Amino acid sequence: MDKPRQSSFRRILVTRILLLFVPVLLLGEVVALNKARSSLLSTARQNLTESAVQKGEKIVNAIATLKTSLLIASQTAVLRSGSPSQMQDFINQLAPQLPNYVKCIQLINLQDNSITASSCGDKAIAESKLAFASKDGIEIKKILPPKVGTTGQRNLENQIQLVLSAPVYSQNGQLTYALSIESSLYKQTSTGPGSLTGSTLVITEDGTILAHPLSERVGTNIQQDPDAKGLQKILKNAMTGQSNSLNLSFKQGEELVAGYSVIANPIAQKPQQWIVLAVTSVNNALLGLEEIKLILIVLTVGLICASLVASLYLAPYLAGPVEELRDYVLNIHSHHVAQTVPQNFKIREFNQLAQAIDQMFERLKAWSEELELAWKEAKSANQIKSQFLATTSHELRNPLNIIINCVRLVRDDMCDSREEELEFLKRADETAIHLLGIINDLLDISKIEAGKLSVVAVPMDLRQALLEVINLQSLSVQQKGLQLKTVLGNEPIPVKADAAKLRQVLINVISNATKFTDEGSITIATIIQINNGQSQAIVSVTDTGLGIEPAQQHKLFRPFVRVDAGTTRKFDGTGLGLAISRNLIELMGGTITLESAGLHQGTTVKITLPILNPSDASTSSGNHGEGVIVPSNKEKITDVNSYPNSGDSPKSQEDNYQLPLVKNISKS
């Protein structure tokens, strides 16, 4: 029997699935939309540049018209030899004949600075001293809005306000009067949607704004403008004679596009320029883009609907075989007898897929045990990595705190002398070196769980190591207002241990005591005892802090274990400290234990190390310091056995100085 004809899956994809054109369609629409946007913006910039040129020409023509009218009026016989009443009549007749942007005309007597004739009342519009130094004899001054806080009022919608003054000579050629005109060349108006003439912005060469779409910025400098960099760029280009366009932003969140041109400054005697800009919003420039978007949206929705209909038509060809294979795979675990994979599909590739699934399940049966073993190994590796990262965070915190505290004391100038500053800097340096040693030792932490960590045990003085660690930790203890009591004796305690790792353990234990104690004291003591004929040194660290219930104490030496009591949740930590300390102490032949009577009853941690025989310890007998940090000459010490709280520092009878931050701790 011939097999039913099978169609190629590739042929179906090529001939019937038309959904592939949707991404191409969307991409084409995006490109078309961006192209339309660029074209509209380019057209807007060109129109705005032309508008800026026209605006500049209007300003130049307006000023030229005012100059001509002013010169003609200043040379009339009435003003040169008429009576004050005739002059006032002449001014009243002249005012309506001038352009509508002229606000006031005044004739000022230069002998007594009085107003002889005016069309706007008795308020002077020109300065009392006029130089008339220009070639045409006309003096031009700009009028800026009053500064904030002054009582002067001015209509800010009328911008580019100028006062033009021309000299008036008598019949015998004597300078007698000054004829002045106050004009406003530009009045701010709103433009309609889609208009590309733009609002007017005029800037002088020194950056003063004479006209602006935002009236409150007239008279300010571009340095105070939010888009000062863009305006400065325009000034720089304008000085080189360029006429161009640029994007600006006067209001937060509103993007603007502007064209600009340059005109000669009519006010300055030296060759200077004004920059005239035509400004409009990008949304206004892109107003026609909305219609293009609407057309593209309609086209996209129509094509997507057509694609959806095509996909529904093709669903039986593609979904049927996939569903049969899916049901077989999902129910393979419930088959009590061997079943063949569904076959005889009309699509060749699905038949090949069915055969591949059948072969895959056969291979999966053989690989299941290997995958289970691989999962266990991966889980173990992940646990080791997590332990390493947590340990790193825990062990670096305490030395870093010491370094920070010492440096801050020096930075905040809390030291009484340079020697004391150097002492704290020395302590920070020593702690940093110790921190570097811890970082190097962290590479060995992963060996603890594998039982491959080795220590370099050498003869050393346990008492000296304790003194060094106490000096490092004393600052943290004092900052919490705790008393630090030491009972260390006066004789060296020879032990055989790894000095760096022993200090690491001691720092961890004392830091824990400090962290979990809010008030009271921390006592560090050493005792010597004989157990089964072997001398042992016991270091006990006792605090009056949080404590722990006896039923929970056995968990503390496990990695990552923290007691979840509500009172301990506020403390940081990974739970690695005691676990690492126990491994290190055991590698050095000692033990570490923890005792507590219960919550809020304090904790005692005991570290036991075997004492060396006198013959073994002789090699280290020459290195026994007293662990004393000498205070400054001003300070008096009355108690050398503890670190008191900051509020009850004892004072000497001779001086009233506070105790030093770090005190002699060698005395037991």
TORZAVO-71424 format. One record per residue (C-alpha): residue number from 1; chain; x, y, z. Coordinates in steps of 0.1 Angstrom, whole numbers, plus 5000, padded with zeros to 4 digits. Layout:
% residues N
- NUM, A, X, Y, Z
...
***
This chain:
% residues 668
- 1, A, 5000, 5000, 5000
- 2, A, 5014, 5033, 4990
- 3, A, 5020, 5058, 5017
- 4, A, 4997, 5089, 5016
- 5, A, 5013, 5118, 4999
- 6, A, 5031, 5140, 5023
- 7, A, 5036, 5177, 5018
- 8, A, 5069, 5194, 5028
- 9, A, 5067, 5215, 5059
- 10, A, 5089, 5240, 5042
- 11, A, 5065, 5242, 5013
- 12, A, 5036, 5249, 5036
- 13, A, 5056, 5276, 5053
- 14, A, 5064, 5292, 5020
- 15, A, 5030, 5289, 5003
- 16, A, 5004, 5293, 5031
- 17, A, 5019, 5311, 5061
- 18, A, 5018, 5347, 5052
- 19, A, 5024, 5360, 5086
- 20, A, 5060, 5365, 5079
- 21, A, 5053, 5397, 5060
- 22, A, 5040, 5413, 5092
- 23, A, 5074, 5422, 5107
- 24, A, 5085, 5434, 5073
- 25, A, 5054, 5455, 5071
- 26, A, 5059, 5470, 5105
- 27, A, 5096, 5477, 5098
- 28, A, 5086, 5495, 5065
- 29, A, 5060, 5516, 5083
- 30, A, 5085, 5526, 5110
- 31, A, 5110, 5536, 5083
- 32, A, 5084, 5555, 5064
- 33, A, 5072, 5573, 5096
- 34, A, 5108, 5583, 5105
- 35, A, 5114, 5595, 5069
- 36, A, 5082, 5616, 5070
- 37, A, 5092, 5630, 5104
- 38, A, 5127, 5639, 5091
- 39, A, 5112, 5656, 5060
- 40, A, 5087, 5676, 5080
- 41, A, 5114, 5687, 5104
- 42, A, 5137, 5697, 5075
- 43, A, 5109, 5717, 5059
- 44, A, 5101, 5734, 5093
- 45, A, 5137, 5743, 5098
- 46, A, 5140, 5758, 5063
- 47, A, 5107, 5778, 5068
- 48, A, 5118, 5790, 5102
- 49, A, 5152, 5801, 5089
- 50, A, 5134, 5821, 5061
- 51, A, 5110, 5835, 5087
- 52, A, 5139, 5846, 5109
- 53, A, 5155, 5864, 5079
- 54, A, 5122, 5882, 5072
- 55, A, 5117, 5891, 5109
- 56, A, 5152, 5905, 5109
- 57, A, 5145, 5926, 5078
- 58, A, 5113, 5939, 5094
- 59, A, 5132, 5950, 5125
- 60, A, 5159, 5967, 5104
- 61, A, 5132, 5984, 5082
- 62, A, 5112, 5995, 5112
- 63, A, 5142, 6011, 5128
- 64, A, 5151, 6028, 5095
- 65, A, 5116, 6042, 5092
- 66, A, 5117, 6055, 5127
- 67, A, 5151, 6072, 5121
- 68, A, 5138, 6088, 5089
- 69, A, 5106, 6101, 5105
- 70, A, 5125, 6113, 5135
- 71, A, 5151, 6132, 5114
- 72, A, 5124, 6149, 5093
- 73, A, 5104, 6159, 5124
- 74, A, 5135, 6172, 5142
- 75, A, 5142, 6196, 5114
- 76, A, 5108, 6212, 5111
- 77, A, 5106, 6250, 5118
- 78, A, 5080, 6245, 5145
- 79, A, 5103, 6226, 5167
- 80, A, 5133, 6249, 5159
- 81, A, 5116, 6282, 5166
- 82, A, 5080, 6277, 5177
- 83, A, 5064, 6283, 5210
- 84, A, 5057, 6255, 5235
- 85, A, 5020, 6254, 5226
- 86, A, 5029, 6252, 5189
- 87, A, 5053, 6224, 5196
- 88, A, 5026, 6205, 5216
- 89, A, 5002, 6208, 5187
- 90, A, 5028, 6196, 5163
- 91, A, 5035, 6165, 5185
- 92, A, 4998, 6158, 5187
- 93, A, 4995, 6159, 5149
- 94, A, 5026, 6139, 5144
- 95, A, 5017, 6110, 5167
- 96, A, 4989, 6095, 5146
- 97, A, 5010, 6097, 5114
- 98, A, 5037, 6074, 5129
- 99, A, 5036, 6036, 5128
- 100, A, 5014, 6019, 5154
- 101, A, 5044, 6005, 5172
- 102, A, 5054, 6040, 5183
- 103, A, 5041, 6045, 5219
- 104, A, 5052, 6080, 5228
- 105, A, 5068, 6111, 5213
- 106, A, 5085, 6137, 5236
- 107, A, 5103, 6170, 5231
- 108, A, 5128, 6175, 5259
- 109, A, 5145, 6209, 5267
- 110, A, 5182, 6201, 5271
- 111, A, 5188, 6232, 5291
- 112, A, 5168, 6222, 5322
- 113, A, 5158, 6186, 5312
- 114, A, 5121, 6195, 5312
- 115, A, 5095, 6180, 5289
- 116, A, 5083, 6208, 5265
- 117, A, 5058, 6186, 5246
- 118, A, 5047, 6150, 5249
- 119, A, 5021, 6126, 5236
- 120, A, 5022, 6103, 5267
- 121, A, 5021, 6125, 5298
- 122, A, 5049, 6139, 5319
- 123, A, 5070, 6107, 5324
- 124, A, 5103, 6111, 5306
- 125, A, 5112, 6083, 5281
- 126, A, 5148, 6094, 5274
- 127, A, 5178, 6099, 5295
- 128, A, 5188, 6134, 5306
- 129, A, 5222, 6132, 5290
- 130, A, 5223, 6124, 5253
- 131, A, 5256, 6122, 5234
- 132, A, 5243, 6122, 5198
- 133, A, 5276, 6106, 5188
- 134, A, 5264, 6085, 5159
- 135, A, 5269, 6095, 5123
- 136, A, 5233, 6103, 5116
- 137, A, 5229, 6122, 5149
- 138, A, 5203, 6098, 5163
- 139, A, 5208, 6082, 5197
- 140, A, 5191, 6048, 5203
- 141, A, 5187, 6031, 5237
- 142, A, 5170, 5998, 5245
- 143, A, 5145, 5996, 5273
- 144, A, 5146, 5964, 5294
- 145, A, 5119, 5952, 5319
- 146, A, 5125, 5962, 5356
- 147, A, 5144, 5937, 5377
- 148, A, 5126, 5915, 5402
- 149, A, 5117, 5934, 5434
- 150, A, 5114, 5968, 5418
- 151, A, 5082, 5988, 5416
- 152, A, 5084, 5996, 5379
- 153, A, 5058, 5980, 5357
- 154, A, 5060, 5973, 5320
- 155, A, 5039, 5953, 5295
- 156, A, 5062, 5924, 5288
- 157, A, 5041, 5914, 5257
- 158, A, 5056, 5945, 5240
- 159, A, 5092, 5935, 5233
- 160, A, 5123, 5951, 5215
- 161, A, 5114, 5984, 5231
- 162, A, 5137, 6012, 5219
- 163, A, 5140, 6049, 5225
- 164, A, 5153, 6069, 5195
- 165, A, 5164, 6105, 5202
- 166, A, 5174, 6132, 5176
- 167, A, 5189, 6166, 5183
- 168, A, 5168, 6198, 5175
- 169, A, 5188, 6229, 5168
- 170, A, 5176, 6265, 5170
- 171, A, 5177, 6289, 5141
- 172, A, 5211, 6301, 5151
- 173, A, 5225, 6265, 5152
- 174, A, 5224, 6260, 5190
- 175, A, 5214, 6225, 5204
- 176, A, 5182, 6232, 5223
- 177, A, 5159, 6202, 5223
- 178, A, 5159, 6165, 5219
- 179, A, 5131, 6148, 5201
- 180, A, 5125, 6112, 5214
- 181, A, 5103, 6083, 5202
- 182, A, 5095, 6053, 5224
- 183, A, 5086, 6023, 5202
- 184, A, 5079, 5986, 5206
- 185, A, 5090, 5968, 5175
- 186, A, 5075, 5934, 5183
- 187, A, 5043, 5923, 5202
- 188, A, 5041, 5887, 5213
- 189, A, 5011, 5869, 5197
- 190, A, 5001, 5833, 5195
- 191, A, 5004, 5815, 5162
- 192, A, 4979, 5790, 5149
- 193, A, 4984, 5753, 5147
- 194, A, 5007, 5743, 5118
- 195, A, 5021, 5778, 5113
- 196, A, 5058, 5777, 5106
- 197, A, 5064, 5815, 5110
- 198, A, 5074, 5808, 5146
- 199, A, 5077, 5831, 5177
- 200, A, 5103, 5858, 5177
- 201, A, 5135, 5856, 5198
- 202, A, 5160, 5884, 5196
- 203, A, 5194, 5882, 5214
- 204, A, 5222, 5908, 5215
- 205, A, 5258, 5899, 5209
- 206, A, 5265, 5901, 5247
- 207, A, 5237, 5875, 5254
- 208, A, 5209, 5899, 5265
- 209, A, 5174, 5887, 5255
- 210, A, 5153, 5915, 5239
- 211, A, 5124, 5894, 5227
- 212, A, 5114, 5859, 5239
- 213, A, 5083, 5836, 5235
- 214, A, 5083, 5835, 5274
- 215, A, 5078, 5872, 5284
- 216, A, 5093, 5868, 5318
- 217, A, 5127, 5860, 5302
- 218, A, 5129, 5894, 5284
- 219, A, 5159, 5914, 5297
- 220, A, 5177, 5883, 5311
- 221, A, 5209, 5868, 5298
- 222, A, 5211, 5835, 5279
- 223, A, 5233, 5822, 5307
- 224, A, 5202, 5820, 5328
- 225, A, 5183, 5801, 5301
- 226, A, 5177, 5763, 5306
- 227, A, 5191, 5758, 5270
- 228, A, 5221, 5781, 5275
- 229, A, 5244, 5758, 5256
- 230, A, 5222, 5758, 5225
- 231, A, 5218, 5795, 5225
- 232, A, 5255, 5800, 5229
- 233, A, 5261, 5777, 5199
- 234, A, 5237, 5799, 5179
- 235, A, 5256, 5830, 5189
- 236, A, 5289, 5814, 5179
- 237, A, 5276, 5804, 5145
- 238, A, 5260, 5838, 5140
- 239, A, 5293, 5856, 5146
- 240, A, 5307, 5837, 5117
- 241, A, 5279, 5849, 5094
- 242, A, 5259, 5816, 5093
- 243, A, 5221, 5814, 5090
- 244, A, 5209, 5780, 5101
- 245, A, 5185, 5760, 5123
- 246, A, 5188, 5742, 5157
- 247, A, 5168, 5723, 5183
- 248, A, 5162, 5741, 5216
- 249, A, 5142, 5734, 5248
- 250, A, 5129, 5765, 5267
- 251, A, 5105, 5745, 5289
- 252, A, 5111, 5712, 5306
- 253, A, 5098, 5683, 5284
- 254, A, 5091, 5706, 5254
- 255, A, 5114, 5703, 5224
- 256, A, 5116, 5733, 5201
- 257, A, 5130, 5739, 5166
- 258, A, 5144, 5773, 5156
- 259, A, 5158, 5791, 5126
- 260, A, 5180, 5821, 5130
- 261, A, 5196, 5850, 5111
- 262, A, 5218, 5880, 5119
- 263, A, 5212, 5918, 5117
- 264, A, 5234, 5947, 5125
- 265, A, 5230, 5961, 5160
- 266, A, 5213, 5995, 5156
- 267, A, 5223, 6006, 5191
- 268, A, 5260, 6000, 5195
- 269, A, 5285, 6025, 5180
- 270, A, 5309, 5996, 5173
- 271, A, 5301, 5970, 5147
- 272, A, 5279, 5945, 5166
- 273, A, 5250, 5922, 5158
- 274, A, 5216, 5910, 5169
- 275, A, 5206, 5874, 5164
- 276, A, 5169, 5870, 5154
- 277, A, 5153, 5836, 5158
- 278, A, 5120, 5821, 5147
- 279, A, 5110, 5794, 5172
- 280, A, 5082, 5769, 5172
- 281, A, 5075, 5736, 5189
- 282, A, 5084, 5702, 5174
- 283, A, 5048, 5691, 5179
- 284, A, 5036, 5721, 5158
- 285, A, 5062, 5713, 5131
- 286, A, 5051, 5677, 5130
- 287, A, 5014, 5685, 5129
- 288, A, 5009, 5668, 5096
- 289, A, 5025, 5636, 5109
- 290, A, 4993, 5627, 5128
- 291, A, 4974, 5621, 5096
- 292, A, 5003, 5599, 5083
- 293, A, 5002, 5579, 5115
- 294, A, 4965, 5574, 5112
- 295, A, 4968, 5560, 5077
- 296, A, 4996, 5537, 5087
- 297, A, 4976, 5524, 5117
- 298, A, 4946, 5516, 5096
- 299, A, 4969, 5498, 5071
- 300, A, 4986, 5479, 5098
- 301, A, 4954, 5468, 5115
- 302, A, 4939, 5456, 5082
- 303, A, 4970, 5435, 5073
- 304, A, 4972, 5420, 5107
- 305, A, 4936, 5410, 5105
- 306, A, 4943, 5393, 5072
- 307, A, 4972, 5375, 5087
- 308, A, 4951, 5363, 5116
- 309, A, 4925, 5348, 5091
- 310, A, 4953, 5331, 5073
- 311, A, 4967, 5316, 5105
- 312, A, 4933, 5303, 5115
- 313, A, 4930, 5286, 5081
- 314, A, 4965, 5270, 5085
- 315, A, 4959, 5259, 5121
- 316, A, 4946, 5223, 5113
- 317, A, 4977, 5216, 5092
- 318, A, 5001, 5226, 5119
- 319, A, 4983, 5222, 5153
- 320, A, 4969, 5187, 5147
- 321, A, 5002, 5168, 5145
- 322, A, 5017, 5189, 5172
- 323, A, 4988, 5182, 5196
- 324, A, 4991, 5144, 5190
- 325, A, 5028, 5144, 5197
- 326, A, 5022, 5166, 5228
- 327, A, 4996, 5142, 5242
- 328, A, 5020, 5113, 5236
- 329, A, 5049, 5130, 5254
- 330, A, 5027, 5142, 5284
- 331, A, 5012, 5107, 5289
- 332, A, 5043, 5086, 5283
- 333, A, 5047, 5080, 5320
- 334, A, 5012, 5064, 5323
- 335, A, 5017, 5039, 5294
- 336, A, 5017, 5004, 5309
- 337, A, 5026, 4987, 5276
- 338, A, 5049, 4999, 5249
- 339, A, 5031, 5023, 5225
- 340, A, 5043, 5035, 5192
- 341, A, 5047, 5072, 5185
- 342, A, 5019, 5087, 5164
- 343, A, 5029, 5087, 5128
- 344, A, 5015, 5089, 5092
- 345, A, 5011, 5126, 5093
- 346, A, 5006, 5145, 5061
- 347, A, 5038, 5165, 5068
- 348, A, 5071, 5147, 5063
- 349, A, 5089, 5167, 5090
- 350, A, 5064, 5157, 5117
- 351, A, 5069, 5120, 5109
- 352, A, 5106, 5125, 5113
- 353, A, 5100, 5143, 5145
- 354, A, 5079, 5114, 5158
- 355, A, 5108, 5090, 5151
- 356, A, 5133, 5113, 5168
- 357, A, 5110, 5115, 5199
- 358, A, 5108, 5078, 5201
- 359, A, 5146, 5075, 5200
- 360, A, 5150, 5103, 5225
- 361, A, 5130, 5085, 5251
- 362, A, 5151, 5054, 5247
- 363, A, 5182, 5074, 5253
- 364, A, 5167, 5093, 5283
- 365, A, 5161, 5060, 5301
- 366, A, 5198, 5053, 5299
- 367, A, 5208, 5089, 5309
- 368, A, 5184, 5093, 5338
- 369, A, 5209, 5079, 5364
- 370, A, 5237, 5100, 5349
- 371, A, 5216, 5131, 5351
- 372, A, 5207, 5124, 5387
- 373, A, 5243, 5120, 5397
- 374, A, 5252, 5152, 5377
- 375, A, 5224, 5171, 5396
- 376, A, 5238, 5161, 5429
- 377, A, 5273, 5172, 5420
- 378, A, 5260, 5205, 5407
- 379, A, 5240, 5210, 5439
- 380, A, 5271, 5203, 5460
- 381, A, 5292, 5227, 5439
- 382, A, 5266, 5254, 5442
- 383, A, 5265, 5250, 5480
- 384, A, 5303, 5252, 5482
- 385, A, 5302, 5284, 5461
- 386, A, 5275, 5299, 5483
- 387, A, 5296, 5291, 5514
- 388, A, 5326, 5307, 5499
- 389, A, 5308, 5340, 5491
- 390, A, 5290, 5342, 5524
- 391, A, 5323, 5336, 5543
- 392, A, 5340, 5363, 5523
- 393, A, 5314, 5389, 5533
- 394, A, 5315, 5379, 5570
- 395, A, 5352, 5379, 5574
- 396, A, 5359, 5412, 5556
- 397, A, 5334, 5433, 5576
- 398, A, 5352, 5436, 5609
- 399, A, 5387, 5447, 5597
- 400, A, 5370, 5471, 5573
- 401, A, 5351, 5487, 5602
- 402, A, 5383, 5492, 5621
- 403, A, 5400, 5509, 5592
- 404, A, 5370, 5531, 5586
- 405, A, 5367, 5541, 5623
- 406, A, 5404, 5550, 5626
- 407, A, 5404, 5570, 5594
- 408, A, 5373, 5589, 5604
- 409, A, 5387, 5598, 5638
- 410, A, 5417, 5614, 5620
- 411, A, 5395, 5629, 5593
- 412, A, 5371, 5645, 5618
- 413, A, 5400, 5660, 5637
- 414, A, 5391, 5642, 5670
- 415, A, 5428, 5636, 5679
- 416, A, 5446, 5658, 5704
- 417, A, 5480, 5657, 5687
- 418, A, 5498, 5647, 5656
- 419, A, 5513, 5617, 5674
- 420, A, 5478, 5605, 5682
- 421, A, 5468, 5609, 5645
- 422, A, 5498, 5589, 5634
- 423, A, 5489, 5562, 5660
- 424, A, 5454, 5558, 5645
- 425, A, 5467, 5559, 5610
- 426, A, 5493, 5532, 5620
- 427, A, 5464, 5511, 5635
- 428, A, 5444, 5515, 5602
- 429, A, 5475, 5505, 5582
- 430, A, 5481, 5474, 5604
- 431, A, 5445, 5465, 5601
- 432, A, 5446, 5469, 5563
- 433, A, 5476, 5446, 5562
- 434, A, 5457, 5421, 5584
- 435, A, 5427, 5424, 5560
- 436, A, 5450, 5415, 5531
- 437, A, 5461, 5384, 5550
- 438, A, 5425, 5375, 5556
- 439, A, 5417, 5379, 5519
- 440, A, 5446, 5356, 5510
- 441, A, 5435, 5331, 5536
- 442, A, 5400, 5330, 5522
- 443, A, 5414, 5309, 5493
- 444, A, 5418, 5281, 5519
- 445, A, 5382, 5283, 5532
- 446, A, 5369, 5259, 5505
- 447, A, 5395, 5234, 5517
- 448, A, 5379, 5233, 5552
- 449, A, 5348, 5214, 5540
- 450, A, 5370, 5191, 5519
- 451, A, 5393, 5185, 5549
- 452, A, 5424, 5197, 5529
- 453, A, 5431, 5229, 5547
- 454, A, 5466, 5230, 5563
- 455, A, 5479, 5254, 5589
- 456, A, 5515, 5265, 5595
- 457, A, 5519, 5260, 5633
- 458, A, 5549, 5278, 5648
- 459, A, 5558, 5287, 5684
- 460, A, 5542, 5320, 5693
- 461, A, 5531, 5341, 5723
- 462, A, 5493, 5337, 5728
- 463, A, 5492, 5367, 5751
- 464, A, 5509, 5390, 5726
- 465, A, 5485, 5379, 5699
- 466, A, 5456, 5387, 5723
- 467, A, 5470, 5422, 5729
- 468, A, 5473, 5429, 5692
- 469, A, 5437, 5417, 5686
- 470, A, 5424, 5437, 5715
- 471, A, 5441, 5468, 5702
- 472, A, 5424, 5463, 5669
- 473, A, 5389, 5457, 5684
- 474, A, 5390, 5483, 5712
- 475, A, 5377, 5511, 5690
- 476, A, 5345, 5492, 5681
- 477, A, 5340, 5484, 5717
- 478, A, 5343, 5520, 5728
- 479, A, 5320, 5532, 5701
- 480, A, 5292, 5511, 5716
- 481, A, 5299, 5525, 5750
- 482, A, 5310, 5491, 5765
- 483, A, 5336, 5484, 5791
- 484, A, 5365, 5462, 5779
- 485, A, 5381, 5443, 5808
- 486, A, 5413, 5422, 5804
- 487, A, 5428, 5396, 5827
- 488, A, 5458, 5384, 5808
- 489, A, 5486, 5381, 5833
- 490, A, 5521, 5394, 5829
- 491, A, 5539, 5363, 5816
- 492, A, 5541, 5351, 5779
- 493, A, 5519, 5321, 5770
- 494, A, 5538, 5299, 5746
- 495, A, 5516, 5280, 5721
- 496, A, 5522, 5264, 5687
- 497, A, 5497, 5278, 5663
- 498, A, 5492, 5296, 5630
- 499, A, 5495, 5333, 5640
- 500, A, 5474, 5347, 5612
- 501, A, 5446, 5322, 5616
- 502, A, 5446, 5324, 5654
- 503, A, 5442, 5362, 5651
- 504, A, 5414, 5356, 5627
- 505, A, 5396, 5334, 5652
- 506, A, 5402, 5359, 5681
- 507, A, 5389, 5388, 5660
- 508, A, 5358, 5369, 5651
- 509, A, 5350, 5359, 5687
- 510, A, 5355, 5394, 5701
- 511, A, 5336, 5410, 5672
- 512, A, 5306, 5387, 5679
- 513, A, 5307, 5397, 5715
- 514, A, 5307, 5434, 5706
- 515, A, 5279, 5430, 5680
- 516, A, 5255, 5411, 5704
- 517, A, 5262, 5433, 5734
- 518, A, 5243, 5466, 5737
- 519, A, 5253, 5476, 5773
- 520, A, 5276, 5463, 5800
- 521, A, 5311, 5449, 5794
- 522, A, 5332, 5424, 5776
- 523, A, 5358, 5405, 5796
- 524, A, 5388, 5388, 5780
- 525, A, 5408, 5365, 5803
- 526, A, 5434, 5338, 5801
- 527, A, 5440, 5309, 5825
- 528, A, 5464, 5279, 5825
- 529, A, 5452, 5245, 5835
- 530, A, 5466, 5209, 5834
- 531, A, 5445, 5182, 5818
- 532, A, 5458, 5147, 5817
- 533, A, 5493, 5159, 5823
- 534, A, 5492, 5184, 5794
- 535, A, 5492, 5221, 5801
- 536, A, 5465, 5241, 5783
- 537, A, 5459, 5278, 5778
- 538, A, 5422, 5288, 5779
- 539, A, 5411, 5322, 5764
- 540, A, 5376, 5331, 5775
- 541, A, 5356, 5360, 5760
- 542, A, 5326, 5368, 5782
- 543, A, 5300, 5394, 5774
- 544, A, 5268, 5406, 5790
- 545, A, 5249, 5407, 5758
- 546, A, 5221, 5388, 5741
- 547, A, 5229, 5353, 5750
- 548, A, 5213, 5322, 5735
- 549, A, 5191, 5294, 5747
- 550, A, 5209, 5262, 5756
- 551, A, 5188, 5241, 5732
- 552, A, 5201, 5262, 5703
- 553, A, 5238, 5264, 5712
- 554, A, 5248, 5232, 5694
- 555, A, 5237, 5247, 5661
- 556, A, 5260, 5277, 5662
- 557, A, 5291, 5258, 5650
- 558, A, 5274, 5246, 5618
- 559, A, 5281, 5266, 5586
- 560, A, 5254, 5292, 5577
- 561, A, 5233, 5285, 5608
- 562, A, 5218, 5314, 5626
- 563, A, 5193, 5312, 5654
- 564, A, 5160, 5327, 5642
- 565, A, 5149, 5343, 5674
- 566, A, 5131, 5376, 5669
- 567, A, 5157, 5394, 5689
- 568, A, 5186, 5384, 5667
- 569, A, 5171, 5393, 5633
- 570, A, 5184, 5429, 5635
- 571, A, 5221, 5416, 5635
- 572, A, 5240, 5410, 5603
- 573, A, 5260, 5379, 5596
- 574, A, 5262, 5348, 5575
- 575, A, 5267, 5322, 5603
- 576, A, 5301, 5312, 5591
- 577, A, 5323, 5327, 5618
- 578, A, 5321, 5301, 5645
- 579, A, 5321, 5272, 5620
- 580, A, 5354, 5285, 5605
- 581, A, 5368, 5292, 5639
- 582, A, 5362, 5257, 5651
- 583, A, 5379, 5242, 5620
- 584, A, 5409, 5264, 5624
- 585, A, 5413, 5258, 5661
- 586, A, 5409, 5221, 5657
- 587, A, 5436, 5221, 5630
- 588, A, 5459, 5238, 5655
- 589, A, 5452, 5210, 5681
- 590, A, 5428, 5230, 5702
- 591, A, 5390, 5233, 5709
- 592, A, 5364, 5260, 5710
- 593, A, 5332, 5260, 5730
- 594, A, 5303, 5283, 5737
- 595, A, 5283, 5286, 5769
- 596, A, 5252, 5307, 5777
- 597, A, 5227, 5305, 5805
- 598, A, 5199, 5317, 5782
- 599, A, 5186, 5348, 5764
- 600, A, 5198, 5381, 5778
- 601, A, 5222, 5364, 5802
- 602, A, 5254, 5369, 5782
- 603, A, 5277, 5344, 5764
- 604, A, 5311, 5329, 5771
- 605, A, 5333, 5316, 5743
- 606, A, 5363, 5295, 5754
- 607, A, 5393, 5287, 5732
- 608, A, 5417, 5260, 5744
- 609, A, 5452, 5255, 5730
- 610, A, 5480, 5232, 5743
- 611, A, 5510, 5250, 5758
- 612, A, 5544, 5243, 5745
- 613, A, 5571, 5227, 5766
- 614, A, 5598, 5251, 5778
- 615, A, 5623, 5236, 5753
- 616, A, 5599, 5241, 5724
- 617, A, 5589, 5276, 5735
- 618, A, 5625, 5289, 5739
- 619, A, 5627, 5300, 5703
- 620, A, 5599, 5325, 5707
- 621, A, 5608, 5338, 5742
- 622, A, 5625, 5370, 5729
- 623, A, 5594, 5385, 5714
- 624, A, 5570, 5395, 5742
- 625, A, 5557, 5430, 5740
- 626, A, 5533, 5445, 5764
- 627, A, 5508, 5457, 5738
- 628, A, 5507, 5492, 5751
- 629, A, 5496, 5522, 5731
- 630, A, 5511, 5553, 5747
- 631, A, 5487, 5582, 5751
- 632, A, 5495, 5619, 5744
- 633, A, 5514, 5639, 5770
- 634, A, 5483, 5658, 5780
- 635, A, 5462, 5628, 5790
- 636, A, 5461, 5612, 5824
- 637, A, 5452, 5575, 5829
- 638, A, 5437, 5564, 5862
- 639, A, 5423, 5530, 5852
- 640, A, 5445, 5508, 5830
- 641, A, 5424, 5477, 5834
- 642, A, 5392, 5485, 5814
- 643, A, 5376, 5507, 5787
- 644, A, 5350, 5528, 5805
- 645, A, 5318, 5542, 5790
- 646, A, 5321, 5576, 5773
- 647, A, 5298, 5592, 5798
- 648, A, 5318, 5583, 5830
- 649, A, 5354, 5588, 5820
- 650, A, 5375, 5592, 5851
- 651, A, 5394, 5625, 5855
- 652, A, 5428, 5631, 5872
- 653, A, 5430, 5656, 5901
- 654, A, 5455, 5677, 5883
- 655, A, 5441, 5680, 5848
- 656, A, 5406, 5679, 5832
- 657, A, 5415, 5660, 5801
- 658, A, 5394, 5631, 5788
- 659, A, 5408, 5596, 5786
- 660, A, 5424, 5585, 5753
- 661, A, 5404, 5564, 5730
- 662, A, 5429, 5535, 5734
- 663, A, 5445, 5528, 5767
- 664, A, 5471, 5506, 5783
- 665, A, 5457, 5471, 5784
- 666, A, 5487, 5452, 5795
- 667, A, 5479, 5453, 5832
- 668, A, 5457, 5425, 5845
***
